[in-house]
């Protein structure tokens, strides 16, 4: 039998003859339980918020997106399109054309990005699921706008008598006088708003979506010129393999980015916030685990006579130190597991019932992840080992003499 482990378990179960030591031990155990539970709840809440935040960008972002390496547009021939359809792993793809334009409606104006899309756009992305009112229709000179643009311009749905005017600068370097007297330096096209999407504030103020042929006419581009291709991949496909096939076909004229690369700044910000939150709560745990050091030292003083007896019977100082070290690890480990269990019940209840709500219709987002469980366990165990090591080092030959 492991002698230090046997004695440590006896010390954990037994009560001290001094009531103050029992109170200190109870408070120490409670602090560990609360600290580990708080760390897991915060990590689960942040994981839920991260997933919730990224879900907004996922509506517009495809699995892979091809953009021109230089300039705003590139050409895609009919032959290249046919070869794209033959690449295994591509569920669907959609061509688009994007350019900044000027919008006017009933003496109100705004700057936005015109995104011309083809009929496969709703298969490559999930933008049609974000329609707030109206419906998704971008053909026959119809358009869908963001909620922010709709509010800013006071747009109405299906207002055929007062269409929204889209103005885009004419391509080329010629001055208005060279283009002819009275010639406008811009192209203008009326569209009727068929629907309004709502995702998040920045995206709601950014886009107006219409058909790809309409955007090509407005920007004076031919039907082979586009500004991007959105790819939706089949489930469980090897992304790297599909990516290499697409790049081999389209050559060096496009840059291919996945969803994470498209939102690199957002991912970096969320990961930084997650790390900062973890470090702050770990610091709180470090301060809390000073109680463990104090409690073990109090136990060493309380069991001083027992330690002297063991020392007299031939037990080495190293083994006596190991007794208190193992006791500290057991206390922190048990406290961490109980705290983790209680926090798990809380997270599961939130996932099941949504009792904590941001709005009456939106429950606070949380996510139960095994990685968070592992992080809490490792953090508690490592800090518990360090605290127990520091406290058990107080056992010296002088103390036992």
C-alpha positions, 0 to 999 in steps of 0.5 A, a space after each residue: 500500500 502507498 503509505 503517504 496516500 493512505 495517511 493523506 486520505 485519512 487526513 482528508 476524511 477526518 476532522 481536526 480537534 480544533 474547530 477553526 481548522 475545520 472551518 478553514 478547510 471547509 472554506 478552502 474547499 468551497 473556494 476551489 469548487 466556486 472557482 472551478 465552476 466559475 471558470 467553466 461557466 465563463 469559458 462555456 459562455 464565451 464559447 457560445 458567444 463566439 459561435 453566435 457571433 460567427 453565425 452572422 458572418 457564416 450567412 454571407 460567407 461560403 466555404 471557399 471564396 475566389 477573389 482576384 489577385 490584382 484589380 477588382 475583376 477577373 474573367 471566367 470562361 465557359 470552358 472553365 465553368 464546365 471544369 469547375 462543375 466536374 471537380 469532385 467535392 464542390 456541391 455548388 458554386 455561385 458567381 458574383 460581382 461587387 462594386 461600390 455604388 451610390 443609392 438615391 431614393 426620395 431625396 435621400 442618399 447613401 453609399 453601399 456595395 452592389 453585389 450582383 449574384 447568380 441564381 445559385 447564390 442561395 445554394 452557396 450561401 445562406 443569405 436567403 435565410 436572413 430575410 427580415 421582411 419581403 422575399 428573396 427575389 433579385 431578378 427582373 430589376 428587383 433587389 434585396 437590401 440590408 435593414 440598415 440601408 432600408 432604415 436610412 433611406 426609408 425604403 418600401 417593399 414593392 414600390 414600383 412607382 418610386 424605385 430605388 436608383 443605383 448610380 455607378 461611375 462609368 469605367 474609363 479615364 475620359 473626362 465629361 467633356 471628352 465623353 460629349 456635352 451633357 453626358 453623365 459620368 455615371 450609369 443609372 439603373 432603377 430597381 424595386 426592393 423585393 426584400 430586406 435582410 437582417 444579419 448584424 449592424 455592419 452587414 445590414 448597412 453594407 450590401 444591396 443584392 441584385 442579379 449578376 447580369 444587371 450588375 454587369 450591365 450597370 458596370 459595363 462588364 461582359 458576361 465573363 467578367 466577375 469579382 468573385 466565386 463562392 464555393 459550397 463544399 460537400 460534407 466531410 470533403 478534404 478542403 485542401 484537396 479541393 482548394 488545390 484543384 480549383 487553384 490548378 484550374 483558375 491559375 494565378 488569377 485568383 486568391 482562394 480563401 476559406 471562411 476563417 481567412 475571410 474573417 481573420 480579424 474577427 477570429 483573431 479578436 475573439 481568440 484574443 478575448 477568450 485568452 484574456 478571459 481565461 488568464 483573468 479567471 486563472 489569476 483569480 484561481 491562483 489567488 484563491 488557491 493561496 487558501 490551499 497553501 494556508 489550509 495545508 500549513 494549518 493542517 501541518 501545525 495541527 498534525 505536528 505531533 502525529 508527524 513527530 510520531 511518524 518521524 520517530 517510527 522511521 518515516 522520512 521527511 520526504 514521505 511526510 511532505 508527500 503526505 501533505 502534498 497528496 492531501 492538497 492534490 486530493 482536496 483541489 482535485 475533488 473541489 475542481 471535479 465537484 465545481 465542474 459537475 455543478 457548472 455542467 448542470 448549470 450549462 445543460 439547464 441553460 441549453 435545455 430550458 434557456 432560463 437566462 435570456 438576452 431578449 424575450 425570444 433569445 436565450 443567452 448562448 452557451 456551448 458545452 465543449 469537452 475542450 473547456 472541461 479539459 482546460 478547467 481540469 488541467 488548470 485546477 490540477 496544475 495550480 493544485 500541485 503547485 500550491 500543495 508543493 509550496 505548502 508541503 515544503 514547510 515540513 522540515 527537520 526543525 519542525 519535527 525535532 
